[in-house]
Amino acid sequence: MQLMRCLAVTAAAAALVGCGNDPSTVQAPAADPPAAAVAPPFMPVATVLELMESTLAHAAEEYWGAVIVIVDENGVQEQYPETAEEWEEVWAAAITIAESGNLLMMAPRAVDTGAWMQYSRALVEVGVKAAEAAQAQDPDQIFAAGEEVYNACVACHMAYIPMQP
């Protein structure tokens, strides 16, 4: 018990001594190095193809499969998310699509600073629209946004994937 009191008094004294320091003698932390000397805090792992196959394709398929309209001999059948959890899955897929556009703009994935960036930004924009449609829980908006996602993907593929005979 005596030892505990001694330690408490010593700690309190040290704290009070620290409070009495002249502010002009306190050293400021070292300045941050110039921005050019600092490496980005991120580390891209996937190639463009790996990003497409592992992340973007799965998110797009989830989004496109969220609203289904079947017209056949039995008439028109519609399927769309019904629970809050199902709508959240659609929203998450849309957010993944949008963020994938950002990932495509990062070095070393960015192929160029022109059309590649425009296509990537377009993917971000349609992903945001798709997320808003999911938040609105509107099957018609999901269907329309899904078409925009598809068109953004196809436009980029037409420009950057060589056509095979």
N, C-alpha and C positions, 0 to 999 in steps of 0.2 A: 504494500500500500504506500509506504514511504517512497519507494522507487517511482511509482506512478505519479505521485505529487511532484517529485523532482523533475520528471520528464515533462509534465504539463507546464510547470513554471518555466522551464528552459525553453520550451516551444513558444510560450506566450512572450517571453522576453525577446526571443529572436524575431518574432513577428513585429513587435513594437519597434525594435531597432531598425528593421527594414522600412517601417513607415516613416521614420525620421530622416531618411536619406534626402539629400539635396537633389531635386529633379535634374539639375544641370549636370550631375555626375552619372546619371543613369545612361547606359549605352543603348542606342537605338538598334533594333535588329538590322542585320545586314540587308542591303538592298537586293531586290530580285535581279537575277541576271537578265540581260536583254532578251526580248522575245525570240529573236532569231537564234539565240544560243540554246534555247530550251526545246527539247524534242516534244512533239505532241503527246498528250497524256493517254492517248489511245494506241492500240496495237491491232491493226487489221489482221485477221487470221484467215478468213475465207477469200478465195478468188472470186471473180465475178460469177463464174459458172457455179461454184459451190454455194455462193449466196443465193443465186437464182434457184438452184435445186433444193437447198436445205431450208430456206426461209421464205422467199418470195413466192415460189410456186405453190407451196403449201397454204400460205395465207390467201393467195388469190383463189385457189380451189375451194377453200373454206368459204370465202366470200361469195363466189359464184354459185356455190351449192346451197346458199342460205335461202334463196327464193327460187322455187321451181314451179313452172307452169307447164302442165302436160295437157295437150289437146289430142284426143284420140276418139275412137268410136264410142267411148263411154262419156264423152263430153269434156269439160274443162275441169282439171283438178289443180288446185294450188296448194303448195306446201311452203310454209315460212315459219320462222322462229315464233314460239308462243310463250316461252317462259323468260323470266329476266335473265337467267343463266344462258339461255340460247342466244338472246340478243347481245349479251356481253361477249360471247364467242365471236359473233359477227363484227362487233365493234373492235375487238382485239385483232382480228384478222385485218381490218381496215387500217388500224394504227400500224401494224407490221408492214403493210404495203407502203404507207406513207414514210415510215422511218427507213425502209429499204431504199427508197429514193435518195435519202440523205447518205446512207452507207455507200451507194454507188458513186456519189460525188467525192468520196474520200480517196486520197492517195493510198495505195497504188492502184485502186480500181478505176479511177477516172481515166478514160481513154483519151479525152481531149478536153479543151476548155470551151468548146463551141456547142455543137449539136448534142454531145453526150450530156453536158450539163443541162441543156434545155429539156431533153427527154427525162433526165433524172428529176428535175424540178417539177415537170408535168406529173410524174409518178407521185411525188409528194402531194401535189395539189389535188389529184383525183383520190388519193388515199384519204386526205382530209375530208373531201366531200363524201366519200364512202363511210367514214366514221360518223359524220353528221347524220347521214341517212340511217345508220344503225341506232344512233341515239334517239332519233325521231321515231324509231320502230315502225317505219313506213315501208312495206314491201315494194311499192311502186318506186320509191326513191332508191331502194337497194338495187332493184333491177336496173334502173337508169344509171346509177353510179357504177354498177358492175360492168355495164357496156363501156363506160368511160375508162375504167381500169383496163379492160381488154384492149381498147383502142390505143391507149398509151403504151401498153406492152408491145403490141403489134407494130406500131410506128417505129419504136426503137429497134425491134428485131429486124425489121425491113432494112434499116440503115446500117446495122452493125453485124448481123449474122449473114455470112455469105450463103447465097442460095446454091444448093446442090442440084446438078442436072438430074 
